[in-house]
Amino acid sequence: MKPYTLNLPLQLQQEAERLAALQGISLDEFILWAVPEKVAALKQQ
């Protein structure tokens, strides 16, 4: 996998980190879960 720098607004980063922690996963894992979910939803439209 190729590294990718992602600049998130601080408030969004903090919220994503909080939600990831609730799931017991890292922020990276949360993003790897959330992005494909969003892509799939948009492809269905």
PDBQT receptor file of N, H, CA, C and O in Angstrom, charges set to zero:
ATOM      1  N   MET A   1       0.849  -1.168   0.000  1.00  0.00    +0.000 N 
ATOM      2  CA  MET A   1       0.000   0.000   0.000  1.00  0.00    +0.000 C 
ATOM      3  C   MET A   1       0.902   1.241   0.000  1.00  0.00    +0.000 C 
ATOM      4  O   MET A   1       1.913   1.285   0.702  1.00  0.00    +0.000 OA
ATOM      5  N   LYS A   2       0.533   2.220  -0.776  1.00  0.00    +0.000 N 
ATOM      6  H   LYS A   2      -0.287   2.185  -1.346  1.00  0.00    +0.000 HD
ATOM      7  CA  LYS A   2       1.328   3.440  -0.886  1.00  0.00    +0.000 C 
ATOM      8  C   LYS A   2       0.906   4.431   0.202  1.00  0.00    +0.000 C 
ATOM      9  O   LYS A   2      -0.289   4.666   0.381  1.00  0.00    +0.000 OA
ATOM     10  N   PRO A   3       1.864   5.015   0.932  1.00  0.00    +0.000 N 
ATOM     11  CA  PRO A   3       1.523   6.023   1.945  1.00  0.00    +0.000 C 
ATOM     12  C   PRO A   3       0.852   7.233   1.295  1.00  0.00    +0.000 C 
ATOM     13  O   PRO A   3       1.166   7.607   0.165  1.00  0.00    +0.000 OA
ATOM     14  N   TYR A   4      -0.070   7.827   2.030  1.00  0.00    +0.000 N 
ATOM     15  H   TYR A   4      -0.326   7.524   2.948  1.00  0.00    +0.000 HD
ATOM     16  CA  TYR A   4      -0.799   8.994   1.538  1.00  0.00    +0.000 C 
ATOM     17  C   TYR A   4      -1.001   9.947   2.701  1.00  0.00    +0.000 C 
ATOM     18  O   TYR A   4      -1.524   9.557   3.745  1.00  0.00    +0.000 OA
ATOM     19  N   THR A   5      -0.593  11.184   2.526  1.00  0.00    +0.000 N 
ATOM     20  H   THR A   5      -0.168  11.501   1.678  1.00  0.00    +0.000 HD
ATOM     21  CA  THR A   5      -0.792  12.194   3.565  1.00  0.00    +0.000 C 
ATOM     22  C   THR A   5      -2.183  12.777   3.407  1.00  0.00    +0.000 C 
ATOM     23  O   THR A   5      -2.573  13.222   2.327  1.00  0.00    +0.000 OA
ATOM     24  N   LEU A   6      -2.921  12.767   4.503  1.00  0.00    +0.000 N 
ATOM     25  H   LEU A   6      -2.605  12.406   5.380  1.00  0.00    +0.000 HD
ATOM     26  CA  LEU A   6      -4.283  13.287   4.483  1.00  0.00    +0.000 C 
ATOM     27  C   LEU A   6      -4.385  14.421   5.490  1.00  0.00    +0.000 C 
ATOM     28  O   LEU A   6      -4.151  14.221   6.682  1.00  0.00    +0.000 OA
ATOM     29  N   ASN A   7      -4.728  15.594   5.022  1.00  0.00    +0.000 N 
ATOM     30  H   ASN A   7      -4.918  15.757   4.054  1.00  0.00    +0.000 HD
ATOM     31  CA  ASN A   7      -4.902  16.747   5.898  1.00  0.00    +0.000 C 
ATOM     32  C   ASN A   7      -6.385  16.928   6.188  1.00  0.00    +0.000 C 
ATOM     33  O   ASN A   7      -7.166  17.290   5.308  1.00  0.00    +0.000 OA
ATOM     34  N   LEU A   8      -6.757  16.670   7.429  1.00  0.00    +0.000 N 
ATOM     35  H   LEU A   8      -6.123  16.376   8.144  1.00  0.00    +0.000 HD
ATOM     36  CA  LEU A   8      -8.146  16.829   7.848  1.00  0.00    +0.000 C 
ATOM     37  C   LEU A   8      -8.279  18.065   8.718  1.00  0.00    +0.000 C 
ATOM     38  O   LEU A   8      -7.355  18.394   9.463  1.00  0.00    +0.000 OA
ATOM     39  N   PRO A   9      -9.407  18.757   8.641  1.00  0.00    +0.000 N 
ATOM     40  CA  PRO A   9      -9.651  19.815   9.618  1.00  0.00    +0.000 C 
ATOM     41  C   PRO A   9      -9.588  19.198  11.020  1.00  0.00    +0.000 C 
ATOM     42  O   PRO A   9     -10.043  18.073  11.227  1.00  0.00    +0.000 OA
ATOM     43  N   LEU A  10      -9.029  19.929  11.966  1.00  0.00    +0.000 N 
ATOM     44  H   LEU A  10      -8.660  20.843  11.797  1.00  0.00    +0.000 HD
ATOM     45  CA  LEU A  10      -8.795  19.405  13.304  1.00  0.00    +0.000 C 
ATOM     46  C   LEU A  10     -10.055  18.814  13.927  1.00  0.00    +0.000 C 
ATOM     47  O   LEU A  10     -10.003  17.735  14.516  1.00  0.00    +0.000 OA
ATOM     48  N   GLN A  11     -11.168  19.495  13.808  1.00  0.00    +0.000 N 
ATOM     49  H   GLN A  11     -11.211  20.373  13.330  1.00  0.00    +0.000 HD
ATOM     50  CA  GLN A  11     -12.416  19.019  14.414  1.00  0.00    +0.000 C 
ATOM     51  C   GLN A  11     -12.855  17.674  13.808  1.00  0.00    +0.000 C 
ATOM     52  O   GLN A  11     -13.322  16.792  14.528  1.00  0.00    +0.000 OA
ATOM     53  N   LEU A  12     -12.704  17.521  12.493  1.00  0.00    +0.000 N 
ATOM     54  H   LEU A  12     -12.324  18.238  11.907  1.00  0.00    +0.000 HD
ATOM     55  CA  LEU A  12     -13.052  16.270  11.836  1.00  0.00    +0.000 C 
ATOM     56  C   LEU A  12     -12.099  15.158  12.259  1.00  0.00    +0.000 C 
ATOM     57  O   LEU A  12     -12.531  14.030  12.496  1.00  0.00    +0.000 OA
ATOM     58  N   GLN A  13     -10.819  15.462  12.355  1.00  0.00    +0.000 N 
ATOM     59  H   GLN A  13     -10.468  16.378  12.163  1.00  0.00    +0.000 HD
ATOM     60  CA  GLN A  13      -9.835  14.476  12.795  1.00  0.00    +0.000 C 
ATOM     61  C   GLN A  13     -10.151  13.998  14.209  1.00  0.00    +0.000 C 
ATOM     62  O   GLN A  13     -10.121  12.798  14.482  1.00  0.00    +0.000 OA
ATOM     63  N   GLN A  14     -10.451  14.926  15.098  1.00  0.00    +0.000 N 
ATOM     64  H   GLN A  14     -10.476  15.901  14.876  1.00  0.00    +0.000 HD
ATOM     65  CA  GLN A  14     -10.761  14.552  16.477  1.00  0.00    +0.000 C 
ATOM     66  C   GLN A  14     -12.007  13.684  16.558  1.00  0.00    +0.000 C 
ATOM     67  O   GLN A  14     -12.044  12.719  17.321  1.00  0.00    +0.000 OA
ATOM     68  N   GLU A  15     -13.012  14.016  15.786  1.00  0.00    +0.000 N 
ATOM     69  H   GLU A  15     -12.982  14.800  15.165  1.00  0.00    +0.000 HD
ATOM     70  CA  GLU A  15     -14.244  13.217  15.785  1.00  0.00    +0.000 C 
ATOM     71  C   GLU A  15     -13.990  11.825  15.209  1.00  0.00    +0.000 C 
ATOM     72  O   GLU A  15     -14.490  10.832  15.738  1.00  0.00    +0.000 OA
ATOM     73  N   ALA A  16     -13.221  11.752  14.134  1.00  0.00    +0.000 N 
ATOM     74  H   ALA A  16     -12.816  12.558  13.703  1.00  0.00    +0.000 HD
ATOM     75  CA  ALA A  16     -12.895  10.455  13.548  1.00  0.00    +0.000 C 
ATOM     76  C   ALA A  16     -12.068   9.620  14.524  1.00  0.00    +0.000 C 
ATOM     77  O   ALA A  16     -12.294   8.416  14.645  1.00  0.00    +0.000 OA
ATOM     78  N   GLU A  17     -11.122  10.237  15.215  1.00  0.00    +0.000 N 
ATOM     79  H   GLU A  17     -10.939  11.215  15.116  1.00  0.00    +0.000 HD
ATOM     80  CA  GLU A  17     -10.330   9.520  16.218  1.00  0.00    +0.000 C 
ATOM     81  C   GLU A  17     -11.215   8.999  17.350  1.00  0.00    +0.000 C 
ATOM     82  O   GLU A  17     -11.025   7.879  17.824  1.00  0.00    +0.000 OA
ATOM     83  N   ARG A  18     -12.175   9.805  17.779  1.00  0.00    +0.000 N 
ATOM     84  H   ARG A  18     -12.330  10.715  17.394  1.00  0.00    +0.000 HD
ATOM     85  CA  ARG A  18     -13.096   9.404  18.848  1.00  0.00    +0.000 C 
ATOM     86  C   ARG A  18     -13.931   8.202  18.404  1.00  0.00    +0.000 C 
ATOM     87  O   ARG A  18     -14.091   7.238  19.153  1.00  0.00    +0.000 OA
ATOM     88  N   LEU A  19     -14.455   8.268  17.193  1.00  0.00    +0.000 N 
ATOM     89  H   LEU A  19     -14.325   9.051  16.585  1.00  0.00    +0.000 HD
ATOM     90  CA  LEU A  19     -15.270   7.169  16.690  1.00  0.00    +0.000 C 
ATOM     91  C   LEU A  19     -14.441   5.909  16.468  1.00  0.00    +0.000 C 
ATOM     92  O   LEU A  19     -14.912   4.801  16.722  1.00  0.00    +0.000 OA
ATOM     93  N   ALA A  20     -13.218   6.074  15.999  1.00  0.00    +0.000 N 
ATOM     94  H   ALA A  20     -12.835   6.974  15.793  1.00  0.00    +0.000 HD
ATOM     95  CA  ALA A  20     -12.327   4.923  15.826  1.00  0.00    +0.000 C 
ATOM     96  C   ALA A  20     -12.058   4.269  17.174  1.00  0.00    +0.000 C 
ATOM     97  O   ALA A  20     -12.094   3.043  17.288  1.00  0.00    +0.000 OA
ATOM     98  N   ALA A  21     -11.793   5.070  18.184  1.00  0.00    +0.000 N 
ATOM     99  H   ALA A  21     -11.764   6.065  18.091  1.00  0.00    +0.000 HD
ATOM    100  CA  ALA A  21     -11.521   4.532  19.517  1.00  0.00    +0.000 C 
ATOM    101  C   ALA A  21     -12.726   3.757  20.048  1.00  0.00    +0.000 C 
ATOM    102  O   ALA A  21     -12.563   2.719  20.689  1.00  0.00    +0.000 OA
ATOM    103  N   LEU A  22     -13.924   4.253  19.786  1.00  0.00    +0.000 N 
ATOM    104  H   LEU A  22     -14.056   5.097  19.266  1.00  0.00    +0.000 HD
ATOM    105  CA  LEU A  22     -15.132   3.544  20.217  1.00  0.00    +0.000 C 
ATOM    106  C   LEU A  22     -15.245   2.180  19.547  1.00  0.00    +0.000 C 
ATOM    107  O   LEU A  22     -15.803   1.244  20.120  1.00  0.00    +0.000 OA
ATOM    108  N   GLN A  23     -14.715   2.070  18.332  1.00  0.00    +0.000 N 
ATOM    109  H   GLN A  23     -14.262   2.830  17.866  1.00  0.00    +0.000 HD
ATOM    110  CA  GLN A  23     -14.726   0.807  17.594  1.00  0.00    +0.000 C 
ATOM    111  C   GLN A  23     -13.529  -0.072  17.962  1.00  0.00    +0.000 C 
ATOM    112  O   GLN A  23     -13.466  -1.238  17.571  1.00  0.00    +0.000 OA
ATOM    113  N   GLY A  24     -12.581   0.491  18.716  1.00  0.00    +0.000 N 
ATOM    114  H   GLY A  24     -12.631   1.437  19.034  1.00  0.00    +0.000 HD
ATOM    115  CA  GLY A  24     -11.387  -0.249  19.094  1.00  0.00    +0.000 C 
ATOM    116  C   GLY A  24     -10.392  -0.395  17.961  1.00  0.00    +0.000 C 
ATOM    117  O   GLY A  24      -9.654  -1.378  17.893  1.00  0.00    +0.000 OA
ATOM    118  N   ILE A  25     -10.376   0.603  17.057  1.00  0.00    +0.000 N 
ATOM    119  H   ILE A  25     -10.976   1.401  17.113  1.00  0.00    +0.000 HD
ATOM    120  CA  ILE A  25      -9.466   0.558  15.914  1.00  0.00    +0.000 C 
ATOM    121  C   ILE A  25      -8.696   1.872  15.817  1.00  0.00    +0.000 C 
ATOM    122  O   ILE A  25      -9.038   2.859  16.469  1.00  0.00    +0.000 OA
ATOM    123  N   SER A  26      -7.658   1.865  14.997  1.00  0.00    +0.000 N 
ATOM    124  H   SER A  26      -7.381   1.063  14.468  1.00  0.00    +0.000 HD
ATOM    125  CA  SER A  26      -6.859   3.075  14.790  1.00  0.00    +0.000 C 
ATOM    126  C   SER A  26      -7.576   4.022  13.813  1.00  0.00    +0.000 C 
ATOM    127  O   SER A  26      -8.531   3.642  13.134  1.00  0.00    +0.000 OA
ATOM    128  N   LEU A  27      -7.089   5.242  13.768  1.00  0.00    +0.000 N 
ATOM    129  H   LEU A  27      -6.313   5.550  14.319  1.00  0.00    +0.000 HD
ATOM    130  CA  LEU A  27      -7.639   6.204  12.808  1.00  0.00    +0.000 C 
ATOM    131  C   LEU A  27      -7.418   5.717  11.381  1.00  0.00    +0.000 C 
ATOM    132  O   LEU A  27      -8.299   5.860  10.533  1.00  0.00    +0.000 OA
ATOM    133  N   ASP A  28      -6.243   5.141  11.111  1.00  0.00    +0.000 N 
ATOM    134  H   ASP A  28      -5.528   5.026  11.800  1.00  0.00    +0.000 HD
ATOM    135  CA  ASP A  28      -5.971   4.603   9.772  1.00  0.00    +0.000 C 
ATOM    136  C   ASP A  28      -6.992   3.531   9.401  1.00  0.00    +0.000 C 
ATOM    137  O   ASP A  28      -7.527   3.533   8.292  1.00  0.00    +0.000 OA
ATOM    138  N   GLU A  29      -7.260   2.617  10.328  1.00  0.00    +0.000 N 
ATOM    139  H   GLU A  29      -6.825   2.615  11.229  1.00  0.00    +0.000 HD
ATOM    140  CA  GLU A  29      -8.234   1.558  10.061  1.00  0.00    +0.000 C 
ATOM    141  C   GLU A  29      -9.625   2.137   9.853  1.00  0.00    +0.000 C 
ATOM    142  O   GLU A  29     -10.375   1.664   8.999  1.00  0.00    +0.000 OA
ATOM    143  N   PHE A  30      -9.968   3.152  10.624  1.00  0.00    +0.000 N 
ATOM    144  H   PHE A  30      -9.359   3.536  11.317  1.00  0.00    +0.000 HD
ATOM    145  CA  PHE A  30     -11.269   3.801  10.486  1.00  0.00    +0.000 C 
ATOM    146  C   PHE A  30     -11.424   4.403   9.093  1.00  0.00    +0.000 C 
ATOM    147  O   PHE A  30     -12.465   4.253   8.454  1.00  0.00    +0.000 OA
ATOM    148  N   ILE A  31     -10.379   5.085   8.631  1.00  0.00    +0.000 N 
ATOM    149  H   ILE A  31      -9.533   5.207   9.150  1.00  0.00    +0.000 HD
ATOM    150  CA  ILE A  31     -10.420   5.701   7.300  1.00  0.00    +0.000 C 
ATOM    151  C   ILE A  31     -10.489   4.628   6.220  1.00  0.00    +0.000 C 
ATOM    152  O   ILE A  31     -11.218   4.781   5.240  1.00  0.00    +0.000 OA
ATOM    153  N   LEU A  32      -9.726   3.530   6.393  1.00  0.00    +0.000 N 
ATOM    154  H   LEU A  32      -9.134   3.406   7.189  1.00  0.00    +0.000 HD
ATOM    155  CA  LEU A  32      -9.764   2.439   5.423  1.00  0.00    +0.000 C 
ATOM    156  C   LEU A  32     -11.126   1.743   5.395  1.00  0.00    +0.000 C 
ATOM    157  O   LEU A  32     -11.454   1.081   4.410  1.00  0.00    +0.000 OA
ATOM    158  N   TRP A  33     -11.894   1.876   6.419  1.00  0.00    +0.000 N 
ATOM    159  H   TRP A  33     -11.628   2.414   7.219  1.00  0.00    +0.000 HD
ATOM    160  CA  TRP A  33     -13.251   1.323   6.494  1.00  0.00    +0.000 C 
ATOM    161  C   TRP A  33     -14.271   2.329   5.936  1.00  0.00    +0.000 C 
ATOM    162  O   TRP A  33     -15.187   1.956   5.204  1.00  0.00    +0.000 OA
ATOM    163  N   ALA A  34     -14.097   3.611   6.296  1.00  0.00    +0.000 N 
ATOM    164  H   ALA A  34     -13.353   3.915   6.891  1.00  0.00    +0.000 HD
ATOM    165  CA  ALA A  34     -15.081   4.636   5.944  1.00  0.00    +0.000 C 
ATOM    166  C   ALA A  34     -15.051   5.016   4.462  1.00  0.00    +0.000 C 
ATOM    167  O   ALA A  34     -16.105   5.200   3.853  1.00  0.00    +0.000 OA
ATOM    168  N   VAL A  35     -13.876   5.135   3.885  1.00  0.00    +0.000 N 
ATOM    169  H   VAL A  35     -13.020   4.986   4.379  1.00  0.00    +0.000 HD
ATOM    170  CA  VAL A  35     -13.781   5.568   2.492  1.00  0.00    +0.000 C 
ATOM    171  C   VAL A  35     -14.433   4.555   1.547  1.00  0.00    +0.000 C 
ATOM    172  O   VAL A  35     -15.238   4.953   0.706  1.00  0.00    +0.000 OA
ATOM    173  N   PRO A  36     -14.116   3.262   1.653  1.00  0.00    +0.000 N 
ATOM    174  CA  PRO A  36     -14.785   2.310   0.753  1.00  0.00    +0.000 C 
ATOM    175  C   PRO A  36     -16.309   2.283   0.943  1.00  0.00    +0.000 C 
ATOM    176  O   PRO A  36     -17.060   2.082  -0.012  1.00  0.00    +0.000 OA
ATOM    177  N   GLU A  37     -16.745   2.485   2.176  1.00  0.00    +0.000 N 
ATOM    178  H   GLU A  37     -16.136   2.649   2.951  1.00  0.00    +0.000 HD
ATOM    179  CA  GLU A  37     -18.191   2.527   2.420  1.00  0.00    +0.000 C 
ATOM    180  C   GLU A  37     -18.829   3.694   1.675  1.00  0.00    +0.000 C 
ATOM    181  O   GLU A  37     -19.890   3.536   1.070  1.00  0.00    +0.000 OA
ATOM    182  N   LYS A  38     -18.199   4.851   1.711  1.00  0.00    +0.000 N 
ATOM    183  H   LYS A  38     -17.337   4.980   2.202  1.00  0.00    +0.000 HD
ATOM    184  CA  LYS A  38     -18.713   6.039   1.026  1.00  0.00    +0.000 C 
ATOM    185  C   LYS A  38     -18.658   5.851  -0.491  1.00  0.00    +0.000 C 
ATOM    186  O   LYS A  38     -19.603   6.209  -1.194  1.00  0.00    +0.000 OA
ATOM    187  N   VAL A  39     -17.562   5.294  -0.994  1.00  0.00    +0.000 N 
ATOM    188  H   VAL A  39     -16.794   5.004  -0.423  1.00  0.00    +0.000 HD
ATOM    189  CA  VAL A  39     -17.426   5.055  -2.436  1.00  0.00    +0.000 C 
ATOM    190  C   VAL A  39     -18.532   4.124  -2.918  1.00  0.00    +0.000 C 
ATOM    191  O   VAL A  39     -19.149   4.377  -3.953  1.00  0.00    +0.000 OA
ATOM    192  N   ALA A  40     -18.787   3.050  -2.176  1.00  0.00    +0.000 N 
ATOM    193  H   ALA A  40     -18.285   2.845  -1.336  1.00  0.00    +0.000 HD
ATOM    194  CA  ALA A  40     -19.837   2.106  -2.557  1.00  0.00    +0.000 C 
ATOM    195  C   ALA A  40     -21.212   2.785  -2.578  1.00  0.00    +0.000 C 
ATOM    196  O   ALA A  40     -22.020   2.544  -3.475  1.00  0.00    +0.000 OA
ATOM    197  N   ALA A  41     -21.462   3.630  -1.583  1.00  0.00    +0.000 N 
ATOM    198  H   ALA A  41     -20.806   3.826  -0.854  1.00  0.00    +0.000 HD
ATOM    199  CA  ALA A  41     -22.749   4.332  -1.516  1.00  0.00    +0.000 C 
ATOM    200  C   ALA A  41     -22.915   5.266  -2.717  1.00  0.00    +0.000 C 
ATOM    201  O   ALA A  41     -23.997   5.336  -3.301  1.00  0.00    +0.000 OA
ATOM    202  N   LEU A  42     -21.861   5.978  -3.086  1.00  0.00    +0.000 N 
ATOM    203  H   LEU A  42     -20.983   5.921  -2.611  1.00  0.00    +0.000 HD
ATOM    204  CA  LEU A  42     -21.953   6.894  -4.217  1.00  0.00    +0.000 C 
ATOM    205  C   LEU A  42     -22.104   6.151  -5.541  1.00  0.00    +0.000 C 
ATOM    206  O   LEU A  42     -22.771   6.635  -6.456  1.00  0.00    +0.000 OA
ATOM    207  N   LYS A  43     -21.484   4.971  -5.642  1.00  0.00    +0.000 N 
ATOM    208  H   LYS A  43     -20.943   4.578  -4.899  1.00  0.00    +0.000 HD
ATOM    209  CA  LYS A  43     -21.611   4.202  -6.872  1.00  0.00    +0.000 C 
ATOM    210  C   LYS A  43     -23.031   3.665  -7.069  1.00  0.00    +0.000 C 
ATOM    211  O   LYS A  43     -23.432   3.391  -8.200  1.00  0.00    +0.000 OA
ATOM    212  N   GLN A  44     -23.784   3.515  -6.000  1.00  0.00    +0.000 N 
ATOM    213  H   GLN A  44     -23.458   3.738  -5.081  1.00  0.00    +0.000 HD
ATOM    214  CA  GLN A  44     -25.155   3.015  -6.086  1.00  0.00    +0.000 C 
ATOM    215  C   GLN A  44     -26.140   4.093  -6.515  1.00  0.00    +0.000 C 
ATOM    216  O   GLN A  44     -27.269   3.790  -6.900  1.00  0.00    +0.000 OA
ATOM    217  N   GLN A  45     -25.714   5.348  -6.449  1.00  0.00    +0.000 N 
ATOM    218  H   GLN A  45     -24.797   5.594  -6.137  1.00  0.00    +0.000 HD
ATOM    219  CA  GLN A  45     -26.622   6.452  -6.796  1.00  0.00    +0.000 C 
ATOM    220  C   GLN A  45     -26.835   6.548  -8.288  1.00  0.00    +0.000 C 
ATOM    221  O   GLN A  45     -27.570   7.420  -8.752  1.00  0.00    +0.000 OA
TER     222      GLN A  45
